Amino acid sequence: MSIAVRACLIATLCTAALVFPPRVHAQTTDLDEVRHQEPERKRPNKVDFLHWASRGYLVAGTWLDASTTANGLSHPTMAYRGDNNQFLMRYTVTEDGWAGFLGKRDAFTAVSANVLLNVGVEKFSRRLYLRGGRWRYVAIGLLVAKATDNLVAGIHNERLQAGIDGRVRQMTGYRGTIVWSR
């Protein structure tokens, strides 16, 4: 398994585990009381649903950004002609986001830094949400803003990855098949 796939898998699992922790309720009651009590039904709340959905949106945005970042940074760097294996050029993809100062070509560090930032944003928004009132809307807005930022970054990474062959053709003037190698 390549480093990019491992980084994406770790990022996905960490984010999902931290964003959606298991719910545990510790109560000690008499079993007879539990049998005779009617369970209290909570009315569905739209704000609770929005908060839950925005957390899922953050996980999806984190996964997209992490996977496209890892794929881009692990892309081979040497371009060769497909017909005679003549060297065309070296093309490297670097981290353009805020995590670039940690390593321009290190996929694991860039993905881990982004995942940890998103976990911190989620924890902060959860604390805001628990304050109640208008803070709930601020928490939801924070999650949606960060998730949208990740979604835009993931789309940018995917477009960059899809256009690599075209940029090599434009720079070298070669129109045939390009073979990539490390």
C-alpha positions in Angstrom: 0.0 0.0 0.0 1.5 3.4 -1.0 2.1 6.2 1.5 -0.6 8.2 -0.1 -3.2 5.5 0.4 -2.1 5.0 4.0 -2.2 8.7 4.7 -5.7 8.9 3.3 -6.9 5.9 5.3 -5.4 7.2 8.5 -6.9 10.7 7.9 -10.3 9.2 7.2 -10.3 7.0 10.2 -9.0 9.6 12.6 -11.5 12.2 11.4 -14.5 9.9 11.6 -13.5 8.6 15.0 -13.1 12.1 16.4 -16.0 13.7 14.8 -18.5 10.9 15.5 -17.5 9.4 18.9 -19.6 6.6 20.3 -22.3 7.8 22.6 -22.1 6.3 26.1 -24.7 7.1 28.8 -23.7 6.2 32.3 -26.7 5.8 34.5 -27.5 3.5 37.4 -31.1 2.7 37.8 -33.2 -0.1 39.2 -34.2 -2.6 36.5 -37.9 -2.5 37.7 -37.9 1.3 37.2 -36.6 1.0 33.7 -39.2 -1.6 32.7 -42.1 0.6 34.0 -40.9 3.9 32.6 -42.0 5.1 29.2 -38.9 6.2 27.2 -38.9 10.0 26.9 -39.2 10.9 23.2 -37.3 14.0 22.1 -38.8 16.1 19.4 -36.6 16.3 16.3 -34.7 19.6 16.3 -33.7 21.2 13.0 -30.7 22.8 14.5 -29.4 19.5 15.9 -29.8 18.0 12.5 -28.0 20.8 10.8 -25.1 20.4 13.3 -25.0 16.7 12.7 -25.1 17.2 8.9 -22.4 19.9 9.0 -20.1 17.5 10.9 -20.7 14.9 8.2 -20.0 17.5 5.5 -16.7 18.3 7.3 -15.7 14.6 7.2 -16.5 14.4 3.5 -14.6 17.6 2.7 -11.6 16.4 4.8 -11.6 13.0 3.0 -11.7 14.6 -0.5 -9.0 17.1 0.3 -6.8 14.5 2.0 -7.1 11.9 -0.8 -6.5 14.4 -3.6 -3.6 16.0 -1.8 -2.0 12.6 -1.2 -2.6 11.5 -4.8 -1.1 14.7 -6.1 2.0 14.7 -3.9 2.7 11.1 -4.7 2.5 11.6 -8.4 5.6 10.5 -10.4 7.9 13.4 -11.4 9.7 12.3 -14.6 7.8 12.6 -17.9 9.0 10.5 -20.9 7.8 10.1 -24.4 5.6 7.1 -24.9 7.1 6.0 -28.2 10.9 6.0 -27.6 11.2 6.7 -23.8 13.1 10.0 -24.4 13.1 12.2 -21.3 10.7 15.2 -21.7 10.9 17.1 -18.4 10.6 16.8 -14.6 7.2 18.0 -13.2 6.6 18.1 -9.5 3.4 18.9 -7.6 3.9 20.7 -4.3 1.6 21.5 -1.4 0.1 25.0 -2.1 -2.0 25.2 1.1 -1.1 26.4 4.6 0.6 23.1 5.4 3.2 23.8 2.7 5.6 25.2 5.3 5.8 21.7 6.9 7.0 20.1 3.7 6.2 20.9 0.1 6.4 17.3 -1.2 5.6 15.3 2.0 2.1 13.8 1.6 1.8 12.3 5.1 2.7 15.6 6.9 0.4 17.7 4.7 -2.6 15.4 5.1 -2.0 14.9 8.8 -1.7 18.6 9.4 -5.0 19.3 7.6 -6.8 16.5 9.4 -5.6 17.7 12.8 -6.7 21.2 11.9 -10.2 19.9 11.0 -10.4 17.9 14.2 -9.5 21.1 16.2 -12.2 23.0 14.3 -14.7 20.3 15.0 -13.9 20.3 18.7 -14.1 24.1 18.9 -17.4 24.1 17.1 -18.8 21.4 19.4 -17.9 23.6 22.4 -19.6 26.6 20.8 -22.7 24.4 20.0 -23.0 23.3 23.6 -23.1 27.0 24.7 -26.6 27.1 23.1 -28.5 30.0 21.7 -26.9 31.8 18.8 -23.6 30.1 19.3 -25.2 27.0 17.8 -25.5 28.8 14.5 -22.0 30.1 14.7 -20.8 26.5 15.3 -22.7 25.3 12.3 -21.4 28.1 10.1 -17.8 27.4 11.2 -18.2 23.7 10.2 -19.8 24.5 6.9 -17.1 27.2 6.1 -14.2 24.8 6.8 -15.8 21.9 5.0 -16.5 24.1 1.9 -12.8 25.3 2.0 -11.8 21.6 2.0 -14.2 20.8 -0.8 -12.8 23.7 -2.9 -9.2 22.6 -2.2 -10.1 19.0 -3.2 -11.6 20.1 -6.4 -8.6 22.3 -7.1 -6.3 19.4 -6.5 -8.3 17.1 -8.8 -8.2 19.7 -11.6 -4.5 20.1 -11.1 -4.0 16.4 -11.3 -6.1 16.0 -14.4 -4.2 18.7 -16.2 -0.7 17.6 -15.6 -0.3 15.8 -19.0 -1.7 18.9 -20.8 0.8 21.2 -19.1 3.7 18.9 -20.0 2.6 18.9 -23.6 2.3 22.7 -23.6 5.7 23.2 -22.1 7.5 20.7 -24.3 5.5 20.8 -27.5 5.2 17.0 -27.5 1.7 15.7 -28.6 2.0 12.0 -28.0 1.5 9.7 -25.1 3.4 10.6 -21.9 4.8 7.9 -19.6 5.5 8.8 -16.0 8.2 7.4 -13.8 9.9 8.2 -10.5 
